[in-house]
Amino acid sequence: TEAEWNEIRPWLRPVLLNIVKSKRVLLEGVTFKNSPSWCLHPLSCEDITINNVKVFNPWYSQNGDALDLESCKNALIINSVFDAGD
């Protein structure tokens, strides 16, 4: 329920970068390091390109996913480095 969600929400670790319901996205030439939870989370995006992006999270970090591409259309991930434990 919404009440249950609002009760636990303050205790959850944030995602470093959420990109939600966007079109023609270019993420290029950036480095992300030590995010508290998922690092990159494109959600319901169209025509997204991730080029020359670097993500570094320690192997022991909980839910330290480098990239969680979710429900996207026409995604291209090229020339990128993902070093994460999850």
C-alpha positions in Angstrom: 0.0 0.0 0.0 1.0 3.6 -0.3 1.1 4.0 3.5 3.6 1.0 3.7 5.7 2.5 1.0 5.9 5.9 2.6 6.9 4.2 5.9 10.0 2.5 4.5 10.9 5.0 1.8 13.3 7.2 4.0 15.4 4.1 4.8 16.1 3.1 1.2 19.3 4.0 -0.5 18.9 6.3 -3.5 19.7 5.5 -7.1 22.5 7.7 -8.4 20.9 8.6 -11.7 17.3 8.0 -12.8 16.2 8.9 -16.3 12.4 8.4 -16.6 10.1 8.5 -19.7 12.5 10.4 -21.8 13.2 10.4 -25.5 16.4 10.8 -27.5 18.7 10.6 -24.6 22.5 10.7 -24.9 24.7 10.0 -21.9 28.3 10.3 -23.0 31.8 10.6 -21.6 31.0 10.6 -17.9 32.2 8.5 -15.0 30.2 7.4 -12.0 31.7 5.9 -8.8 30.5 4.5 -5.5 26.7 5.0 -5.9 24.6 4.1 -2.8 22.4 1.7 -4.8 21.8 1.2 -8.6 24.0 3.6 -10.5 22.2 4.2 -13.8 18.5 3.5 -14.1 16.9 4.5 -17.4 13.2 3.7 -17.1 10.7 3.7 -20.0 13.0 5.7 -22.3 13.1 5.7 -26.1 16.1 6.1 -28.3 18.7 6.1 -25.5 22.5 6.0 -26.2 25.0 5.3 -23.5 28.5 5.9 -25.0 31.9 6.0 -23.4 30.5 5.8 -19.8 32.4 4.3 -16.9 30.8 3.0 -13.8 32.8 1.7 -10.8 31.2 0.2 -7.7 32.9 -2.0 -5.2 32.2 -5.8 -5.5 30.8 -5.9 -2.0 28.2 -3.0 -2.4 24.6 -4.1 -1.9 22.5 -3.6 -5.0 25.4 -1.7 -6.6 24.2 -2.5 -10.1 26.1 -0.5 -12.7 23.2 -0.3 -15.2 19.6 -1.3 -14.9 18.0 -0.6 -18.3 14.2 -1.1 -17.7 11.4 -1.1 -20.2 13.3 1.0 -22.7 13.0 1.0 -26.5 15.9 1.4 -29.0 18.8 1.4 -26.5 22.4 1.4 -27.5 25.2 0.9 -25.0 28.7 1.2 -26.6 32.3 1.8 -25.7 31.5 1.7 -22.0 33.1 0.1 -18.9 31.0 -1.4 -16.1 32.9 -2.7 -13.0 30.5 -3.6 -10.3 29.8 -6.6 -8.1 26.2 -6.9 -9.0 
